[in-house]
Amino acid sequence: MSTSTGNTFGTIARHSLIYGIGNIISRAVSFVMLPLYTHYLTPRDYGTVELLSSTVDIISIVAGIGLASAIFKYYSQYEDKKDKDEVMSTAMILLLLISFATAITGSILSPHISKIVFGSEHNSYYFRIIFLIYFLDQGAVMVPLMLIRAENRSGLFVGISTVKLFIQIFFNIYFIVVLKMSILGILYSTLLANIVIGSFLSYRAFRRTGFLFSKRKGKEMIRFGYPFIFVSLSSFALTYSDRYFLNIYSNLETIGIYALAYKFGFLMGYLSADPFMQIWEPQRFEIAKQENALLIFKRAFQYFNVLVVLVSLVLCIYVKDVLIIMSKSVYVEAYKMVPIVILAYIIQAWTFYCNLGIYIKNRSNTMAAASFIATISVIGLNFLLIPKYGAYGAAWATVGAFLIRFVLVYYFSQKMYPINYGLKKQAALLAAAAFIYAASRVIDLQPLALSLMVNTVLVCLFIAGTYFIFLDDKEKNSMRSMVLIPVTFIRTVLNERS
């Protein structure tokens, strides 16, 4: 690997890791505030917030006409600064107009939307507030943050994410704890954070680019972006459609407990798969050009899987203890669903890693087809499982749909670009983690201090077993290096030799 390539990688890896941290921070508020939410909000309140957010997410996917998916493509397509500024400014103006029109329409129709989702107009005011949040987020925050990413201002990105997090935490505590505002407290704190951050970001972005609009560039971005509406809707259906089935066949309390379990599934992604892929994705296409690419991909998957499975096991083992400490007793039941949800997200992480052949051969339609089949599957499984098994049925429906998508993506990707991922070894690692988790549930000692101690011993046993049984000498050296300096992952795999 040449010095210039190494320097380029160092820059990309550093920024990618920082963006990964920024993504975690920007999404962390709901988890950081978990003790407060579970003490001051009932499961019904929690379920209501989940359905409010999910409904507006569906609307934003359609209304956004896929513009976000087109911005980086067209920004990088031009060399001239004026053209680049035009792309960003045009996108901001379009999304401000679209999100404003959508928010106004949504506010007017809020009583009808509330009646469709909740069966009454009682929550229409909540929808009006959340549509205002949507306008600020889509119109004033999203594109300016993308501009910061395009400028490689990763430190600024993380700084803004951190400021927004603290604003939300401060106002959450004030509105929920001091003023006892429950759901409105969450909505108002999010609204205020978006007003502050959105005002700053919009001012900075338009000052940076100028107030420019290109009708031609706007049409090109819309033409390229609108097909991504269907991909995004498919991803949404895979993740959130079960909430609406639970609302029909169960109740808001069940949705609230289920949504809490899902937070731990998302947390697994934020702590392991997402930061890893932030670093890995920019480099894997370059690695594919190397003579030893297949060996690199195999070893990298081993490292990836160790990270994902270890984080998943830690979350599954400690989740009951954490919920006992952080939440009311009514929420503790969520721990039983967490391992099922996390299993689904392990499968999703494997899908994202093993789709390389599809991308190398430019067969994005294959990816879309796999997502479509998985979407049909999850709807069918929701119909089949939720009426009988409730939230547990929803969790297993997600596992089934994610597994169907993984099998399809893996099969077609392997036909296009065969890679030996050593899946038997990876499945054995997953089985070992499942055994350790089962042992923790069988032992399940009280009091809490004893439970924490035993669970820590079990986690240490898994780490030791993985290190001494599953890894060869080269992998052990690489893992030690990555534990000490995580960003060395790409440097490690780029230098792999047989």
Rosetta blueprint (number, residue, H / E / L):
1 M L
2 S L
3 T H
4 S H
5 T H
6 G H
7 N H
8 T H
9 F H
10 G H
11 T H
12 I H
13 A H
14 R H
15 H H
16 S H
17 L H
18 I H
19 Y H
20 G H
21 I H
22 G H
23 N H
24 I H
25 I H
26 S H
27 R H
28 A L
29 V H
30 S H
31 F H
32 V H
33 M L
34 L H
35 P H
36 L H
37 Y H
38 T H
39 H H
40 Y H
41 L L
42 T L
43 P H
44 R H
45 D H
46 Y H
47 G H
48 T H
49 V H
50 E H
51 L H
52 L H
53 S H
54 S H
55 T H
56 V H
57 D H
58 I H
59 I H
60 S H
61 I H
62 V H
63 A H
64 G L
65 I L
66 G L
67 L H
68 A H
69 S H
70 A H
71 I H
72 F H
73 K H
74 Y H
75 Y H
76 S H
77 Q H
78 Y L
79 E L
80 D L
81 K H
82 K H
83 D H
84 K H
85 D H
86 E H
87 V H
88 M H
89 S H
90 T H
91 A H
92 M H
93 I H
94 L H
95 L H
96 L H
97 L H
98 I H
99 S H
100 F H
101 A H
102 T H
103 A H
104 I H
105 T H
106 G H
107 S H
108 I H
109 L L
110 S H
111 P H
112 H H
113 I H
114 S H
115 K H
116 I H
117 V H
118 F H
119 G L
120 S L
121 E L
122 H L
123 N L
124 S H
125 Y H
126 Y H
127 F H
128 R H
129 I H
130 I H
131 F H
132 L H
133 I H
134 Y H
135 F H
136 L H
137 D H
138 Q H
139 G H
140 A H
141 V H
142 M H
143 V H
144 P H
145 L H
146 M H
147 L H
148 I H
149 R H
150 A H
151 E L
152 N L
153 R L
154 S H
155 G H
156 L H
157 F H
158 V H
159 G H
160 I H
161 S H
162 T H
163 V H
164 K H
165 L H
166 F H
167 I H
168 Q H
169 I H
170 F H
171 F H
172 N H
173 I H
174 Y H
175 F H
176 I H
177 V H
178 V H
179 L L
180 K L
181 M L
182 S H
183 I H
184 L H
185 G H
186 I H
187 L H
188 Y H
189 S H
190 T H
191 L H
192 L H
193 A H
194 N H
195 I H
196 V H
197 I H
198 G H
199 S H
200 F H
201 L H
202 S H
203 Y H
204 R H
205 A H
206 F H
207 R H
208 R H
209 T H
210 G L
211 F L
212 L L
213 F L
214 S L
215 K H
216 R H
217 K H
218 G H
219 K H
220 E H
221 M H
222 I H
223 R H
224 F H
225 G H
226 Y L
227 P L
228 F H
229 I H
230 F H
231 V H
232 S H
233 L H
234 S H
235 S H
236 F H
237 A H
238 L H
239 T H
240 Y H
241 S H
242 D H
243 R H
244 Y H
245 F H
246 L H
247 N H
248 I H
249 Y H
250 S L
251 N L
252 L H
253 E H
254 T H
255 I H
256 G H
257 I H
258 Y H
259 A H
260 L H
261 A H
262 Y H
263 K H
264 F H
265 G H
266 F H
267 L H
268 M H
269 G H
270 Y H
271 L H
272 S H
273 A H
274 D H
275 P H
276 F H
277 M H
278 Q H
279 I H
280 W H
281 E H
282 P H
283 Q H
284 R H
285 F H
286 E H
287 I H
288 A L
289 K L
290 Q L
291 E L
292 N L
293 A H
294 L H
295 L H
296 I H
297 F H
298 K H
299 R H
300 A H
301 F H
302 Q H
303 Y H
304 F H
305 N H
306 V H
307 L H
308 V H
309 V H
310 L H
311 V H
312 S H
313 L H
314 V H
315 L H
316 C H
317 I H
318 Y H
319 V H
320 K H
321 D H
322 V H
323 L H
324 I H
325 I H
326 M H
327 S L
328 K L
329 S H
330 V H
331 Y H
332 V H
333 E H
334 A H
335 Y H
336 K H
337 M L
338 V H
339 P H
340 I H
341 V H
342 I H
343 L H
344 A H
345 Y H
346 I H
347 I H
348 Q H
349 A H
350 W H
351 T H
352 F H
353 Y H
354 C L
355 N L
356 L H
357 G H
358 I H
359 Y H
360 I H
361 K L
362 N L
363 R L
364 S H
365 N H
366 T H
367 M H
368 A H
369 A H
370 A H
371 S H
372 F H
373 I H
374 A H
375 T H
376 I H
377 S H
378 V H
379 I H
380 G H
381 L H
382 N H
383 F H
384 L H
385 L H
386 I H
387 P H
388 K H
389 Y H
390 G H
391 A H
392 Y H
393 G H
394 A H
395 A H
396 W H
397 A H
398 T H
399 V H
400 G H
401 A H
402 F H
403 L H
404 I H
405 R H
406 F H
407 V H
408 L H
409 V H
410 Y H
411 Y H
412 F H
413 S H
414 Q H
415 K H
416 M H
417 Y L
418 P L
419 I L
420 N L
421 Y L
422 G L
423 L H
424 K H
425 K H
426 Q H
427 A H
428 A H
429 L H
430 L H
431 A H
432 A H
433 A H
434 A H
435 F H
436 I H
437 Y H
438 A H
439 A H
440 S H
441 R H
442 V H
443 I H
444 D L
445 L L
446 Q L
447 P L
448 L H
449 A H
450 L H
451 S H
452 L H
453 M H
454 V H
455 N H
456 T H
457 V H
458 L H
459 V H
460 C H
461 L H
462 F H
463 I H
464 A H
465 G H
466 T H
467 Y H
468 F H
469 I H
470 F H
471 L L
472 D L
473 D H
474 K H
475 E H
476 K H
477 N H
478 S H
479 M H
480 R H
481 S H
482 M H
483 V H
484 L H
485 I L
486 P L
487 V L
488 T H
489 F H
490 I H
491 R H
492 T H
493 V H
494 L H
495 N L
496 E L
497 R L
498 S L
